[in-house]
Amino acid sequence: MADFDEYMADEYDMDILEDDVNPDFDGIDIGVEDFDQLTKAEDTSAAQARDGKDIQGIPWERLSVTRQKYRKTRLDQYKNYENIPDSGESAAKNCTNTEKGSSFYTFRRNSRSVRSTILHFQLRNLVWATSKHDVYLLSNYSISHWSSLTGSRNEILNVKGHVAPSERHPESLLEGFTETQVSTLAVKERLLVAGGFQGELICKHLDRPGVSFCSRTTYMENAITNAIDIYRNSSGALRFMASNNDCGVRDFDMERYKLVQLFRYLWPVNHSSLSPDGKLVAVVGDDPNGLLVDSSNGQTIGTLRGHVDYSFASAWHPNGVTFATGNQDKTCRIWDTRKTSESVAVLKGNLGSVRSIRFTSDGRYIAMAEPADFVHIYDTTTGYKKEQEIDFFGEISGISFSPDTESLFIGVWDRTYGSLLEYGRTRDYSYLDSLLR
């Protein structure tokens, strides 16, 4: 994790593409309340996109630059953040050849009235889908639920003021926090966990009023919470792992509301994820090499060598054998737990770091998000050689497949064209045609 607070995504805002007709989107920083007043007319539907409307509503026909020319400008000028100079060029030499042009997920809607925001340029896990219609995301100090079915938003938690637990647990920080800057977020199993810049952890059960548990992982100066992974252990108990800049991975039990394990490593941990069987943890951070560790004691089982910069993402295939890591060297590497000496595939981004990775729950697809403009989806059954490239403009706050694999949501952060993109899994219903003949 870079100690580089001044580096923010604002320099890549789309203010150059102002819509003269729409004063609501003039490049100014619009508040959450103002966005709720925007009408659905500002959105783009699948039907409108099929008729030729830009999915983000960018009026290219009224601008002095074409989409093609502006895309080239972005690719030429976007500055990928690297801790190790020229890591992107170095990693590009041994990437898997892929065939682009697939359409695994089809555009459904772009909701411009839903704006997800980013507070740290390296952390992009701020969008979580809990069903094909339900999404949780961060908008400034507000964590909200968005229903794509009803087109409505409901605030779940506002951390701008004072937030304190309404339940009493021995290890909970009863005084709570004020003006928490949310760095990362996770929502699963009806549990919402928000992590903060000062090591804050705020836990809320979605089916209960108030906040259940607050904790500060550390009082060190460099204490940012980088990632959260919610899971159930072999006994069915609800837990979560928190990855922190103090080089620690902490395991919290949400049945007893207490810290149960703390593993420390030699570098800040930017992301960790638990295997489906609960036995292994992928750990990545401020070191080119990642680790595969034993979840019971944190001991290293294998070292992941191949990336050439720092990593910020990891994810597991549901088979429990395959997992992936994302790096600032612009690549996502696919690994096999049975042979960690080398990766089985290297997937390349276009303009920047791989900041977020997700597998579908059936294991068919993997999505990787760059910091801006591109989300790539690969078919795992083809050896990751068939690819869909989703191309838009704006910083990416997070990506999330729905648990049933039917939806993919992409948070786009931009002062002018910030929104929530929704895609639906492409299904082949051609067999129905034969039945109707």
N, C-alpha and C positions, 0 to 999 in steps of 0.2 A: 504494500500500500504506500503510495507516494505521499510524502508530507508536502503537498503542493496545493494548498487551499485556494490559491489565486487562479488555478487552471479550472475554468468552468466552460460549459458548452455554449454560453451566450455568443461567443465569437462565431458560431456556426448557425446562428438564427437566420431565418428566411426573410428577414426584413426587406431584402432586395426585391422580393416578389410580392409587393403589397398589392392588395385588391382595391382598386379605386372605388368600386361600386359598394364595397362592404366596409363601412367605417368601424364595425365591431372588431375587425381584424386589421388594425393599422400598425401592428408591431409593438404596441404598448403592452405593459405587463398587466393583464386583466385579472382581477381577483376571482376567487372561486364563486362568490355569490353572483357576480356579473355573468359568469359563464352559464349559470343555471337559468338565466333569463333568455338565453339564445334559443331560437326556435329550431325545430327539426328541419326546416328548410335549408339550414346551413349544412346539414349532413349530406352525404352521398350514398345513395342506395345502389344495390347490385344492378337494378334496371337502368339507372342513370349512367352507371359505368359502362354497361353494354352499349348504351347509346352514344358513348364517346366522351362523357364528362370525366375529367380528371378525378381520380379517387379521393384526392385531398381537397378538391375544389379550387385548385390553382388555375386562374384564368390565363392560360398560356397564350391564347389568341389575342389578349389585350396587352401583353408584355412585349418588351423590346428584345427578349431573349427566348429562344425555343427551349423546350424541355431537353432535347438532345444536347444542345450547347451548354445548358446549365449543368446537366449531369457530368459532362466532360470537365467543366470548371470545378465541380465539387471533387471529382476524382483526382484532379491535378493539384488542388489547393488544400484539401482536408489534411490537417496535421495530426497524424496518429501519435498518441503519447507513448513514448518508449522509455523504460528505465535503462535499457542496454541499447546503445546507438546502433541503428541499422539492423535491428533484429528482424524486422519484417522482410527485408531483402534476403537476409541469410536463410530464414525459414522457408522462403518461397521455392527453394531449389528442389525440394523433395516431396512435393505435394501430390496427392492422388488426382489423376485425371478424371474429371466428371463430365457428364453429358447434361447440359442445361436445357430447359424447355419443358420440363414436366409440370403438371398442374395437380399436385396432391391436395391442395387446399384452394378454394375458390373465394374470391372477394365477395363479402356480404354487405358490409356497411362501414362507413367512416363516420364516427360520431364526434363532431367538433365541439359539442357542448361538454364533453368529458375531457378534462385536461389532467394528465399525470405529469408530475414534476420530478426533478432530480436535484439532490443537494450535494452529492459527491460524484465527480465526473467518472470515477472508476467503478462505482457500484451501481448495477443496473438490474436489481431484482425487486422491483417495486410494483409489479402487476401480477395478480394471482387469480386464476379462474377456479371456482369451486363447482361449477356446472357449465353446461353449454350456453347458459344465459346469464350467469352470475359472476361478476368480476369485482375484485377489491384492489384499490390503487391509492397512491399518495398524491394529494393535491396540496402543495405547500405544507401547512401544519395539520391538514385534515386527511384522515383515512376514511375513504368512502366505499360504499357498495353501489355498484352500477348494475342495473338489470337491462340487458339488451332486448328482453322480451317486452317490457313495458316502457323502455326509454326513460326510466326514472333513476334518480340517485338519492342515496340516503347516507348521511354522515354517521359513521360508526364510532369514531374517536377523534377528538380534537386535542392536540398536544401543545397548542400555543400557550394556554394558561396552565394552571396547576392540575396535575394528574396524580392521583394517589389511589392505592388499592382500597376497595370497599370491603374486602375480606381480610381477615387477620390470620397470617401464617407466620410461624417463628422466623423464617429466613427472609421474609418479605420486607422491603424497605418502606415502612409505613408512611414516612414523610413524602414519598413520591418524588416527582420532578416538575420543573417549570420550564416552558419553552423548549421542549425536546426537539432537537434537529434529527429527524428520522433518516438514518443512513441505509437501512435495509428493512425488509418486510417479508413475512411468510404467513399464509393462511391455509390451514388444512385441518381436517377432523374437527371442524367447528371451533378451532382455536386460532386466534390472531396474535402474532408476536411481532412487535416493532423493536428494532435496535437503533441506538442513537450514537451520536458523535462522541459522547463522553462515557461510553460503556453502558448506557442505559438499556434495560430490557423491560418492556411493558407487555404484559400478557392479559388478554381478554378473551373469555369464552363468548362466542357469538350468541349463545342461547341463555346468557345470564346478564343481568344489569351490572353496570360498573366494570371496574378493572379488578382482576383477581389477584395479580401478583406483580410486584415491581422489584427489580434488582439492579445493582450496579456491579458489573463484572470486575472492575478494577478502578482504582483512583489514580492510576498512572496518567501522565499527560497525553501519551499516545494511546488512547484507549478506545478508539472507534470500533463499533460492532460492524463487522464486514458482511456477515451472512448468517442466516437462520435456516435450519433444516428440521421440520416437524415430522415425527414418525411415531409408530407404536412398536414397542419391543416385543420379544417372543411371548411375553405373558399378557400382552394386550394393553399394557400401561402406556399412557400418552406421555411423550417426551419431546424435547427439542435439543439440538446442538447449536451452539453459538460460536462462530469463528471470530477471533478478535485480533486487533493489531498489537496486543501485548504478547503475541506468540502463543496464545492459548486456544484450546478447543474445550468448551465446557458443555457438559451434558446435564440437563435439568429434568427432573421428574415432575410432571404436572399433575400427578395424583397426590403426591406428598408436598409439592411446592418447595422443592429444595434442590440444591446442586448435589449431584451424585458422583460426578467424575470431572477431573481437570487434567488434560494432557498438555504438555508444553513442548514446543519445538524451537529450532534455532533461528527462526525467522517469523515475521508477522504472517498470520494465517488469513488469507483473503477469502477462502471458501473451503468447506468440507461437506461431504455428503455420504450418507450411510447406504450400504448395499441393501437390496431388498430382503435378504435373510438376516440382516442385522449383525453380521459377523465382521464386516470390513468397512473401513472408512477411507475415502479418497481425500487427501489433504493437499491443498495447493496454496502458494503464497508468494512472498517476496524472495523467490529463488527460482531459477530456471527448472530445477528438478522438483517434481512432486513426489508424494509418498502414498503408499498403500499400507494402512496400519490395521492392527488388530483392535476391534472396538472394545474389547474387554479390558485392555491395559494400555492402549496407545502405542504399543511397540511396532516398529517398522517391519513390514513383511517384504516389501519391495520398493525400490526407488525407480521413479518414472523419469527416464532420460530421453530428451529429444527436443523439447521446447528450448528457446534461447532467450527468453525474457521472463517476466513475472506473470503468474497465472491468476485469474480472477473468477473462474467458473469450473464447475464439475457437475456431472450427472451420471446416473446409473440406468442402464437398460434393465427392464424388468426380469430378464433371464438371470441377473445376478453375476454374470460372467463378464459382460462387456460394460465399460464405462468410458466417459469422455472428459477431457480437460480443455479449457479455453484460455488463450494466452495473448499477451500484448504483441507477440510476434505475428499476429494476424492469422493464427491457425487454431484449429480444433483437432486434437489428436484422439484417436480411438484406441482403447487398450483392452487387452484380454488378461484377466486375473491369473490365468494358467501360465502366461508367459509375458512378464512385464519388462523384459529386457529391451523390447522395442515395440512401438505402436503398430497397429494393424492398418491404420489409414491416417492420412493427414489432410484435413479439409481446409481450404484456403479462403480467406475473406478478400474483399475488394479494396477497402480503404482504411480499415482500422482493426483494433483489437477485437478478439472474441470475448464479449463481456457477459454473455448469458447463454446457457445451454439447457434444452429440455428434450426428453424422450416422450413419445406418446405412451400411454399406459399399456398398449398392446405391443409395444416395441417396434412397430412398423416404421416409424419415422423419428428422425432427430431434427430439431431446429436449433440453429445457432444464430445469435444476434451480434452484429457489429455495433460499435458505439453509435452509429448513425446510418440511415439510408437503406441498409440491407439486412434482410433476414433470409437465411438459407435453410431449405428443408431437403433432407436426403432420405432416400428409401434404403433402409438398413438391409433389406433382403437382396439388394443388388450389389452388396459390398460397398455401399455409399457412393455408387457411381452415377446414379440418376438423381438429378438435382432440380429443385424449383427455387428460383431466385425472386423474392418479393422486393420490389424496387420502389422507393418513395423518398421523401425528403424530410429530415428532422432527426434529432437525437432520440435514441431509444431508451425508454425508462425501464422496460421489461417486456418479456414475452411469456405466454402461458398457454399450454394446451388445456382444454377442459378434461376432467377425469375420464369421460367417456370417449375422448379423442375427436369429438364432432366439431369442436371449435378451436380456433387459435386467435388469441388476442395479442395485439402489439400496442404498447403505449408509446406515443410520439410526443416528445417535448419540444415545443417551439412556440415563441411568443405570438407568431402570426398564424401558424397552421398546426398548433398542438391539437391532439385528438386521440381517440382510441380506434384502431383499425380492427375489424373483425373479419375473419375468414372461416369458411365452413369446409369440412372434409368433403372432397369430391367423391361422389358415389356413382357407380356405373349401374344405371337402372335400365339398360338396353334390353335386358331379358323380359321386362314388362311389355315392351313393344311386341314381342313375339306372341305373348299371351293374348294380346288384343287383336291380332290379325285373324 
